[in-house]
Amino acid sequence: MEPRFETLPQAAAWYRRWLTEGALPLWSSAGVDAARGSFHEALTVEGEPAGERRRSRVQSRQVWVFATAAVELGDGRYAEVARRAYAFWRDRYRLDDGLFAYAADEQGRLIDRTTLLYEQAFALFAMAAMERLAPGQGAADAARTRGALEAFRHNAGGYREQGDQPFQANALMHLLEACLAWEELGGASWRGLADEIAELARARLVDARGVLHEFFDPAWTPLEREAGLVEPGHQFEWAWLLSRWAERRGQADGAATARRLYRSGLAGVDRDRNMAIAAVRPDGAPRDRAARLWAQAERLRAALHFREDEEALAAANGLRPFLDTPRPGTWRERADGEGSFLAEPSPATSLYHLVGGLAPLLGWGGGSRA
């Protein structure tokens, strides 16, 4: 492993090389099914395809990655990767009602027609990226999927998910992310939905201490004890999203909530290992000391967004060991509670977090600093 970064510009230079010379070329070649244009579920750390099923979220997240890279780098190769994958995914995963099924096989035949709210949020996010890449590419598709979201409406506000945990924050967070992306493209009609989710988060999902909970009862009251869960990584994600929303609305209270969430995320960083841990209990005690790559990327993004340069440098150094693999552009997804990395493939879904986390460090437009 190379020496630690001493400055943010040094970190930016290293991560730019890793992304533009390693990750993007690798995942746009080995990470793509050449026969169909769709994305593989994962790559081994040596850069070989892994995994047979292909979830909708993999396709939509990777479409966002390569559409974004095409815009930011002016690279037509990535634009073509995004367009081809988008067409394959939209044509095969979209159901008659405009919602997207959970998973297909490698040929694009649906193997799980479940329509999770989480999948729809990322569908809308990918469509925004395609619209940014080429106006007119995603707007009609987004309108159709957004209209179908009414099936997820909850009478106490917000939207409910399918499955054992229907009242959860995660899918709502990504739906807010999609709404803000469409707003940036001039989609004024998305403003109201963004406001609804942000206000629900401030009123119900975030407690009086400034902690964002994961699971709730039907009245959006946080679950407690073993049923309750707090993830430091999601504190960081919600923090920068609510901060962006508050800036656009001139909402001082919302900005204050976002800052408290950021501090709550920092409370879940193991300073000895310099890693954001997976989960804490509602009272703040550690629950799972393992660490996932995505949470480290979100720690970096949040620190950069809030102009916490010392913390951002620490986060850049904390993320770097996850990328120490035989093939540049792959990563270690998880470290156990002692800091040892698990031997497993690199999931494609994490490239979305890496590109998002690195965007403000690299000066990409989607990652501007507050």
N, C-alpha and C positions, 0 to 999 in steps of 0.2 A: 504494500500500500504506500502511496506517495505521502509526503509530509502534509501536515495540517495546513489549511489555508490561514494566512495571516491577515488578509484583507478581503473585503467583498469583491473588489475588481479581480483579484486573483481567483476567487471562487467562480466568478462569472465567466472568466476565460476558460477555466477547466470544464465547467458544465456546458458551455457552448460547444466545445469540441466533442464532449461526450454525446450530446444530443444530435448535433448536425453531422458528425463524422461516424458516430456509432449507432445510436438508437434509431433515428429516423431512417437511415439507409437499410438497417437490418430489418426493422419491422415493416418496411414497405417492400421488401423482397422476400426473405425467409418467412416473415409474418403473414404473408398473403398467399392464399390458395390461387395459384396462377391460372388454373382452369376456370375459376368462377369469379375471382376478384374479391371474394369475401376474406375475412380475417380469421386466422387460427386463434384458438382459445388461449394458447400459451406457447412459449418457446422454452426449451431447456437452457440452462446457463451457458451451454456451448453453442446455442443458436439454432437448434433443430425444433421443428414443430412438435407440439404435444397437445393431447386432448382431442377427443372425437366430437363431442357435442359442441354447438356454437350458440351461446346465449345472445339474445338480442342486445343486451347491454355491451357486450364485446364489440359488436358491429357498430353500434351508435357511438360509443366512446372513441373508437378508432377512426370513424368518419370525422368526428370533431377534431381529433389530433391532426389528421392529415389535411383537412380543409384549413385549419388554423395555420399549420406549417406552410402550406402553399401561399397563403396571404402574407404571412410575416416574412417569409424568405423569398417570395417571388419565384417559387419553383414549380413549374408546370408539371413535373413528374408527380409531385405529391397531389396536385389538383386532380390528375387523372386517376390516381389511386383512390382518392376520396369519391370521385364521381362514379367510378365503376362499382365500388363497394356499396355506396349509397343506393344505387339502382338495384343491385342484387338483394340487399337487405329489405328495402321498401317493398319490392315486388313479391318477396317470398314470406316475410314475417308479418306483413300487415294483413289483418283480418277484414272482413266485410264492413265492420262498424268503424274502421279507421284506427283501432287499437292494434298494438303489436304483441305478438305471441312471445312467450318466454324463451323458447329454444328450438333450433332445427338441427338436423344432422349435417354432415359436410356437403351433401348435395343440395341443401336448402329445403329438405322436406321437414315439415314441422313435426317435432316429437313431443312438444309440450305447449299446448295452446293457452296456458294460463296467461292472463293479462294483468300483470302487476302494475301498480301505480309507478313504481320505481322505473320500470322499463319505459313507460310513457314519458316520464320526465326526461330521460336521456334521449328518447326519440325527438322530443321538441328541441332539446339542446343541439343535437346533431343537425336538425333542420335549420336552426339559426346559423350554424357554421356554414352550411351549404349556401344559405342566402347571402351571407357575408362574402363568400367566395364568388358567387355568381348570382346577382339579384334576379329573383324569379324562380330560383331552384327549389326553395323550401317553403315559401309562404303558403301556398295552397295546401300542401301536405300538413303543415302545422295547424292550419285552421280546421282541417278535418279531424285531426287527432285531438286538438283542444276541445272541440265540440263534444267528442265522445267521453271526455273526462267527467261529464255530469254524472255518469254512472257511479263515480267514486265519491260523490258529495256526501258530507256528513251533516246531520241536522244541528250539531253543536258547533259547526264551523269547520272549515278546512275540508280535507279529503281523507278517506280511510283507505288503508291498504287491504289486500287480500291476505289470507293465511292466519296463523296463530297470534300474530301481533298486529291487529288492524290499525291501532292508534299509535303511530310512531312518527318520529321527527325526521328520519332520514329521507324518505321519499319527498316529503314537503320541502326539505332543504334543496334538493335537486330541482324540484319544480320551480322554486324561487330563482334558482340559478338560470333556468331556461327563460323565465319571464324577464329577468334583467338583461339577458342576451338579446332577446327580441326587442326590448325597449331601446337598447343601444342602436338597433337598426332602424329606429323610427317607428316601431310598432306601438303606438300610443294605446291601443286596445289592451295591451298586456299590463298596463300600469295598475289597473284595479285589482287584478289577480295577485300581482306582486305585493300590493299594499295589504291585501287580505292575509296572505301568508305571513308577512313580516309582523303584522299586528297580532296575529294569533301566537306567533313565537314569543313576542314580547310579553303578552298577557298570560299565556298558559304554559308554553314549553320551557321557558326560562324561569327559574325560581327566584325568590327574593335575594338570594346570595349571588345571583349572576351565573348560575350553573344551568346548562342546557341538558335536559333529560332525554332519554331515548324512547321510553315506552310509557303509555298512559292508559287510563280508563276512558270510557266513552265520553266523559265530561272534560277530557284533556287535563285530568289531574295526574301528576306523575306517580308511577308505581313505586312502591318502597320495598325495602329489604331485598331478598334475593330476586324478586321480579323487577326491581329497579336497576338501571344501568346508566352510567355516565362514561362517555368516551372522549378522552382529551383531544383526539384528532378532529372530532366533530365540533368541539368548542372552537377550534381554530377555523374550521370551514364556515360555521355559522357567523363567526366574528367578522370575517372580511366581507361576507355577503350582506349582512345587516349594515355594516359600515357603508358599503357602496349604496345600498338602498337609502340610508339616512342622509348621505351626502346629496343625493338627487332630490330628496324631499326637503332639505334644510331642516332636518329633524334632529334636534340636539339630544332629546331623550333616547332616540334610537341609536345615536352615535355612542352615548354613554353605555347603553346595553351592550353594544358591540365590544367596547373596551373591556367591560367586565368579563365577557365571554373569553376574550383573548387571555386575560389574567387567569381565568379558570383553566384554560388549556395549559398554561405554563405550570400550574400546580401539579399537572400530571406528567411532567418531564422528570425522568430519573437522571439527576445531574451526574451521578457517578458514571453512568453509561452514556450520558448525553443522548438519550432516546426518549421520545414520548411513548409512554406505555399504552397498552391496549385499552384498559378499562379501570375505572375506580368505582367504588360504591357510592350511593347517594350522599353518604356523609363525608366523602372525600378520601376514605381509606383505600389503598390499592386493592384491586380485585383481580387483575390479570397483569402481571409484570412483563409479559411478552411484548414485543414491539412489531408493528407492521410498517412496511415501507411507506404506505400512503400517508400515514399520520406524520411522518417526518417531513414529507413534501408539503403538507398543509401547515405544519409549524413554520417552515421557511416562508411560505407565501404570506401567512398572517404577519410574521415579524417584519417582512419587507413592506407590506401594506401599511402597517402602523409606524413605519420608520424607526423601528427598534433595531438599529444596526448591529449592536453588540449581540443581541439575541439572534439576529439573522445570521451572523457569522457562526455562532455556535450551532445553529440549525443546519447550515451548509456543511459544517464538519460532521454533524451527527448523521446526515443523510449519506455522505460519501461512502462509508464502509459497506452500505447495502449494494453499491454499484461495483464492488470489487469482485468481478467474475471472470471466468476464462475468456468470454467473448464480450468485448465492449458493446454496450447497448442492451445487455440483459441485466438482471438484478437479483438480489436475494430478497425474497418477499417478506420473510419473518425471522425474527430472532427470538430465542426462548428467554425465560426470565433471568438467565445468567448472561445473556448477550451473545450466545453462540447461534450462528445462522443455521436454519434448517435446510436440508438438501431437498429441493423441490423446484419445479419449473417456474419461470417468470410469467405471471398471468398478464395477458394483454391489457386487462382493465386498469392496471396501475400506470400505464403510460399516460393516461388522462391526468392523473394526479401529478406525475412528474412534469409534464408540459405546463400544467397550471401552476405548479409550485415554482418552476424556474422562470416563468414568463416575466414577472417583475424584475428578476435578477438580470435577465437578458434584454430588457427594454422592449418586450413585445407589447403591442397595444392592448391586448386583453388582460394585461397584468399590471396596470399602472399603479403607482404607489400613492397612498393618501397624503 
